[in-house]
Amino acid sequence: MELKRTLVERADSLRRDCRPLFVCLSRSWGGLEQTVAFDAQEFARYELPVRVAVLRDSPIHRALSEKAGVTVLPLDYRPRDTLDFHFRNDLEKWIDAGDVNLVHTHQTTLLGSISPWVWKRKHVPLVASRHIMSNHDKRNWVHSLIYQRIDSLLVMSEALRENVLATHPIDERKVEIVNLGLDFERFNPERVDARRQRADWGASDDTVVV
């Protein structure tokens, strides 16, 4: 109850000033995409205005298209990873209209088509999430420019943070760990009859079930 009250208080303080844009331009439906969809619905649940840029007819588009409180911005094109002028026009339109004052991309590959277009718009924080390990060393001058504009890079674990710092040209103070949480309304052990569930799965009493 204390956590929920804290979240409500935080939402109240952000409601007037926070207008985020989530960017997830993927046609897959894995953990990354489902995390974006869940986060958008959580924002909407606390009546925080949220917009999500997606590819038209993608799984995340279909998942969010009928969710109350979530404004879906379907794109009919997939922006290039670097300097996509079509995407610049859309970003500037959303920002200049006052609909967006924070950009959060869950695909770091798109930073080359986001960071340059918000470079001079210092009032618009740029946040990125890194969901998987990187095997590529991006510590070069091109990525240094791109990552210089990032205000915060979010990762899910200490191991991922160490991987990012070893492969990306970013100040360690900008890399923050935000562990994935659990939806305790969905994963509530009190709502499950453990013995019946074991029987449904054909698991004996001495079988370890995770």
LODO-479248 format. One record per residue (C-alpha): residue number from 1; residue in one letter; x, z, y. Coordinates in pm, whole numbers, plus 50000, padded with zeros to 5 digits. Last residue first. Example, Ala and Ser with C-alpha at 12.3 -4.5 7.8 and 13.67 -1.06 7.14 Angstrom:
// residues 2
markol:2, tiza:s, xx:51367, zz:50714, yy:49894
markol:1, tiza:a, xx:51230, zz:50780, yy:49550
END
This chain:
// residues 210
markol:210, tiza:v, xx:50962, zz:48902, yy:47715
markol:209, tiza:v, xx:50842, zz:48992, yy:47364
markol:208, tiza:v, xx:51054, zz:49184, yy:47114
markol:207, tiza:t, xx:50888, zz:49167, yy:46774
markol:206, tiza:d, xx:50839, zz:49507, yy:46607
markol:205, tiza:d, xx:50461, zz:49513, yy:46652
markol:204, tiza:s, xx:50427, zz:49159, yy:46516
markol:203, tiza:a, xx:50388, zz:48853, yy:46739
markol:202, tiza:g, xx:50127, zz:48593, yy:46647
markol:201, tiza:w, xx:50080, zz:48492, yy:47010
markol:200, tiza:d, xx:49713, zz:48590, yy:47017
markol:199, tiza:a, xx:49799, zz:48910, yy:46827
markol:198, tiza:r, xx:50065, zz:48999, yy:47083
markol:197, tiza:q, xx:49811, zz:48944, yy:47361
markol:196, tiza:r, xx:49562, zz:49169, yy:47183
markol:195, tiza:r, xx:49821, zz:49444, yy:47148
markol:194, tiza:a, xx:49927, zz:49413, yy:47513
markol:193, tiza:d, xx:49577, zz:49424, yy:47660
markol:192, tiza:v, xx:49658, zz:49279, yy:48000
markol:191, tiza:r, xx:49511, zz:49373, yy:48337
markol:190, tiza:e, xx:49722, zz:49689, yy:48366
markol:189, tiza:p, xx:50037, zz:49480, yy:48326
markol:188, tiza:n, xx:49967, zz:49304, yy:48660
markol:187, tiza:f, xx:50141, zz:48970, yy:48685
markol:186, tiza:r, xx:49878, zz:48789, yy:48892
markol:185, tiza:e, xx:49808, zz:49057, yy:49151
markol:184, tiza:f, xx:50170, zz:49162, yy:49117
markol:183, tiza:d, xx:50293, zz:48829, yy:49249
markol:182, tiza:l, xx:50663, zz:48870, yy:49182
markol:181, tiza:g, xx:50944, zz:48822, yy:49430
markol:180, tiza:l, xx:51229, zz:48575, yy:49457
markol:179, tiza:n, xx:51534, zz:48738, yy:49610
markol:178, tiza:v, xx:51615, zz:48658, yy:49971
markol:177, tiza:i, xx:51993, zz:48655, yy:50016
markol:176, tiza:e, xx:52121, zz:48548, yy:50356
markol:175, tiza:v, xx:52392, zz:48301, yy:50454
markol:174, tiza:k, xx:52435, zz:48287, yy:50833
markol:173, tiza:r, xx:52698, zz:48561, yy:50846
markol:172, tiza:e, xx:52905, zz:48363, yy:50596
markol:171, tiza:d, xx:52960, zz:48093, yy:50859
markol:170, tiza:i, xx:52896, zz:47755, yy:50700
markol:169, tiza:p, xx:53115, zz:47471, yy:50576
markol:168, tiza:h, xx:52970, zz:47460, yy:50221
markol:167, tiza:t, xx:53138, zz:47474, yy:49878
markol:166, tiza:a, xx:53283, zz:47824, yy:49833
markol:165, tiza:l, xx:53036, zz:47992, yy:50070
markol:164, tiza:v, xx:52746, zz:47826, yy:49890
markol:163, tiza:n, xx:52870, zz:47934, yy:49546
markol:162, tiza:e, xx:52917, zz:48294, yy:49663
markol:161, tiza:r, xx:52563, zz:48297, yy:49797
markol:160, tiza:l, xx:52432, zz:48150, yy:49473
markol:159, tiza:a, xx:52599, zz:48427, yy:49275
markol:158, tiza:e, xx:52461, zz:48689, yy:49517
markol:157, tiza:s, xx:52111, zz:48562, yy:49451
markol:156, tiza:m, xx:51815, zz:48370, yy:49591
markol:155, tiza:v, xx:51969, zz:48178, yy:49880
markol:154, tiza:l, xx:51863, zz:48135, yy:50242
markol:153, tiza:l, xx:52072, zz:47949, yy:50499
markol:152, tiza:s, xx:52012, zz:48066, yy:50855
markol:151, tiza:d, xx:52057, zz:47928, yy:51206
markol:150, tiza:i, xx:52171, zz:47583, yy:51096
markol:149, tiza:r, xx:52321, zz:47369, yy:51374
markol:148, tiza:q, xx:52679, zz:47409, yy:51251
markol:147, tiza:y, xx:52566, zz:47292, yy:50908
markol:146, tiza:i, xx:52532, zz:46929, yy:51018
markol:145, tiza:l, xx:52854, zz:46924, yy:51218
markol:144, tiza:s, xx:53053, zz:47085, yy:50937
markol:143, tiza:h, xx:52883, zz:46847, yy:50694
markol:142, tiza:v, xx:53041, zz:46551, yy:50867
markol:141, tiza:w, xx:53378, zz:46724, yy:50923
markol:140, tiza:n, xx:53429, zz:46814, yy:50557
markol:139, tiza:r, xx:53365, zz:47125, yy:50349
markol:138, tiza:k, xx:53094, zz:46973, yy:50133
markol:137, tiza:d, xx:53264, zz:47042, yy:49799
markol:136, tiza:h, xx:53018, zz:46927, yy:49537
markol:135, tiza:n, xx:52920, zz:47130, yy:49230
markol:134, tiza:s, xx:52633, zz:47304, yy:49408
markol:133, tiza:m, xx:52421, zz:47577, yy:49252
markol:132, tiza:i, xx:52045, zz:47562, yy:49290
markol:131, tiza:h, xx:51773, zz:47684, yy:49527
markol:130, tiza:r, xx:51939, zz:47647, yy:49867
markol:129, tiza:s, xx:51696, zz:47720, yy:50148
markol:128, tiza:a, xx:51739, zz:47590, yy:50501
markol:127, tiza:v, xx:51642, zz:47735, yy:50839
markol:126, tiza:l, xx:51659, zz:47562, yy:51177
markol:125, tiza:p, xx:51545, zz:47768, yy:51476
markol:124, tiza:v, xx:51365, zz:47573, yy:51750
markol:123, tiza:h, xx:51451, zz:47715, yy:52095
markol:122, tiza:k, xx:51792, zz:47549, yy:52065
markol:121, tiza:r, xx:51633, zz:47207, yy:52089
markol:120, tiza:k, xx:51957, zz:47021, yy:52160
markol:119, tiza:w, xx:52050, zz:46979, yy:51794
markol:118, tiza:v, xx:51692, zz:46943, yy:51672
markol:117, tiza:w, xx:51721, zz:46572, yy:51589
markol:116, tiza:p, xx:52079, zz:46598, yy:51461
markol:115, tiza:s, xx:51991, zz:46883, yy:51216
markol:114, tiza:i, xx:51689, zz:46714, yy:51061
markol:113, tiza:s, xx:51797, zz:46382, yy:50910
markol:112, tiza:g, xx:52136, zz:46506, yy:50790
markol:111, tiza:l, xx:51965, zz:46826, yy:50678
markol:110, tiza:l, xx:51760, zz:46630, yy:50426
markol:109, tiza:t, xx:51999, zz:46694, yy:50136
markol:108, tiza:t, xx:51951, zz:47066, yy:50204
markol:107, tiza:q, xx:51605, zz:47043, yy:50052
markol:106, tiza:h, xx:51390, zz:47351, yy:50112
markol:105, tiza:t, xx:51370, zz:47272, yy:50481
markol:104, tiza:h, xx:51251, zz:47531, yy:50731
markol:103, tiza:v, xx:51183, zz:47415, yy:51087
markol:102, tiza:l, xx:51070, zz:47662, yy:51354
markol:101, tiza:n, xx:50877, zz:47598, yy:51678
markol:100, tiza:v, xx:50611, zz:47359, yy:51546
markol:99, tiza:d, xx:50264, zz:47272, yy:51679
markol:98, tiza:g, xx:50371, zz:47271, yy:52044
markol:97, tiza:a, xx:50298, zz:46900, yy:52082
markol:96, tiza:d, xx:50667, zz:46847, yy:52157
markol:95, tiza:i, xx:50763, zz:46996, yy:51821
markol:94, tiza:w, xx:50523, zz:46791, yy:51610
markol:93, tiza:k, xx:50601, zz:46465, yy:51794
markol:92, tiza:e, xx:50975, zz:46533, yy:51787
markol:91, tiza:l, xx:50966, zz:46583, yy:51411
markol:90, tiza:d, xx:50757, zz:46268, yy:51356
markol:89, tiza:n, xx:50981, zz:46051, yy:51572
markol:88, tiza:r, xx:51293, zz:46192, yy:51408
markol:87, tiza:f, xx:51144, zz:46113, yy:51066
markol:86, tiza:h, xx:51119, zz:45748, yy:51162
markol:85, tiza:f, xx:51472, zz:45764, yy:51301
markol:84, tiza:d, xx:51628, zz:45872, yy:50972
markol:83, tiza:l, xx:51976, zz:45991, yy:51062
markol:82, tiza:t, xx:52100, zz:46097, yy:50718
markol:81, tiza:d, xx:51913, zz:46180, yy:50396
markol:80, tiza:r, xx:51683, zz:45884, yy:50442
markol:79, tiza:p, xx:51322, zz:45978, yy:50497
markol:78, tiza:r, xx:51073, zz:45912, yy:50214
markol:77, tiza:y, xx:50774, zz:45721, yy:50352
markol:76, tiza:d, xx:50397, zz:45764, yy:50366
markol:75, tiza:l, xx:50433, zz:46119, yy:50490
markol:74, tiza:p, xx:50167, zz:46384, yy:50432
markol:73, tiza:l, xx:50144, zz:46662, yy:50692
markol:72, tiza:v, xx:49950, zz:46947, yy:50528
markol:71, tiza:t, xx:49805, zz:47217, yy:50751
markol:70, tiza:v, xx:49757, zz:47533, yy:50543
markol:69, tiza:g, xx:49482, zz:47775, yy:50649
markol:68, tiza:a, xx:49249, zz:47692, yy:50363
markol:67, tiza:k, xx:49411, zz:47525, yy:50064
markol:66, tiza:e, xx:49252, zz:47189, yy:49983
markol:65, tiza:s, xx:49555, zz:46964, yy:50030
markol:64, tiza:l, xx:49802, zz:47224, yy:49907
markol:63, tiza:a, xx:49833, zz:47144, yy:49536
markol:62, tiza:r, xx:49771, zz:46773, yy:49586
markol:61, tiza:h, xx:50047, zz:46746, yy:49844
markol:60, tiza:i, xx:50274, zz:46959, yy:49624
markol:59, tiza:p, xx:50216, zz:46719, yy:49334
markol:58, tiza:s, xx:50297, zz:46415, yy:49551
markol:57, tiza:d, xx:50009, zz:46198, yy:49676
markol:56, tiza:r, xx:50166, zz:46162, yy:50022
markol:55, tiza:l, xx:50515, zz:46304, yy:50048
markol:54, tiza:v, xx:50517, zz:46649, yy:50204
markol:53, tiza:a, xx:50559, zz:46811, yy:50547
markol:52, tiza:v, xx:50404, zz:47159, yy:50538
markol:51, tiza:r, xx:50249, zz:47324, yy:50841
markol:50, tiza:v, xx:50189, zz:47696, yy:50880
markol:49, tiza:p, xx:49981, zz:47902, yy:51121
markol:48, tiza:l, xx:49996, zz:48268, yy:51015
markol:47, tiza:e, xx:49659, zz:48399, yy:50903
markol:46, tiza:y, xx:49811, zz:48650, yy:50659
markol:45, tiza:r, xx:49672, zz:48450, yy:50368
markol:44, tiza:a, xx:49793, zz:48131, yy:50538
markol:43, tiza:f, xx:50153, zz:48253, yy:50530
markol:42, tiza:e, xx:50108, zz:48346, yy:50163
markol:41, tiza:q, xx:49965, zz:48000, yy:50094
markol:40, tiza:a, xx:50269, zz:47837, yy:50250
markol:39, tiza:d, xx:50502, zz:48062, yy:50048
markol:38, tiza:f, xx:50326, zz:47967, yy:49724
markol:37, tiza:a, xx:50348, zz:47595, yy:49797
markol:36, tiza:v, xx:50716, zz:47621, yy:49891
markol:35, tiza:t, xx:50792, zz:47824, yy:49577
markol:34, tiza:q, xx:50599, zz:47573, yy:49364
markol:33, tiza:e, xx:50813, zz:47290, yy:49499
markol:32, tiza:l, xx:51141, zz:47467, yy:49425
markol:31, tiza:g, xx:51029, zz:47596, yy:49084
markol:30, tiza:g, xx:50924, zz:47259, yy:48954
markol:29, tiza:w, xx:50666, zz:47001, yy:49050
markol:28, tiza:s, xx:50858, zz:46684, yy:49133
markol:27, tiza:r, xx:50765, zz:46422, yy:49390
markol:26, tiza:s, xx:50974, zz:46583, yy:49660
markol:25, tiza:l, xx:50967, zz:46589, yy:50037
markol:24, tiza:c, xx:50947, zz:46964, yy:50094
markol:23, tiza:v, xx:50973, zz:47054, yy:50463
markol:22, tiza:f, xx:50809, zz:47374, yy:50583
markol:21, tiza:l, xx:50714, zz:47371, yy:50953
markol:20, tiza:p, xx:50680, zz:47710, yy:51115
markol:19, tiza:r, xx:50465, zz:47816, yy:51411
markol:18, tiza:c, xx:50567, zz:48174, yy:51492
markol:17, tiza:d, xx:50480, zz:48315, yy:51835
markol:16, tiza:r, xx:50112, zz:48413, yy:51831
markol:15, tiza:r, xx:50093, zz:48526, yy:51470
markol:14, tiza:l, xx:50433, zz:48691, yy:51452
markol:13, tiza:s, xx:50346, zz:49047, yy:51560
markol:12, tiza:d, xx:50026, zz:49053, yy:51355
markol:11, tiza:a, xx:50212, zz:48916, yy:51053
markol:10, tiza:r, xx:50465, zz:49198, yy:51077
markol:9, tiza:e, xx:50186, zz:49457, yy:51090
markol:8, tiza:v, xx:50013, zz:49298, yy:50791
markol:7, tiza:l, xx:50338, zz:49290, yy:50597
markol:6, tiza:t, xx:50408, zz:49655, yy:50675
markol:5, tiza:r, xx:50058, zz:49753, yy:50561
markol:4, tiza:k, xx:50112, zz:49562, yy:50236
markol:3, tiza:l, xx:50443, zz:49738, yy:50179
markol:2, tiza:e, xx:50286, zz:50081, yy:50238
markol:1, tiza:m, xx:50000, zz:50000, yy:50000
END
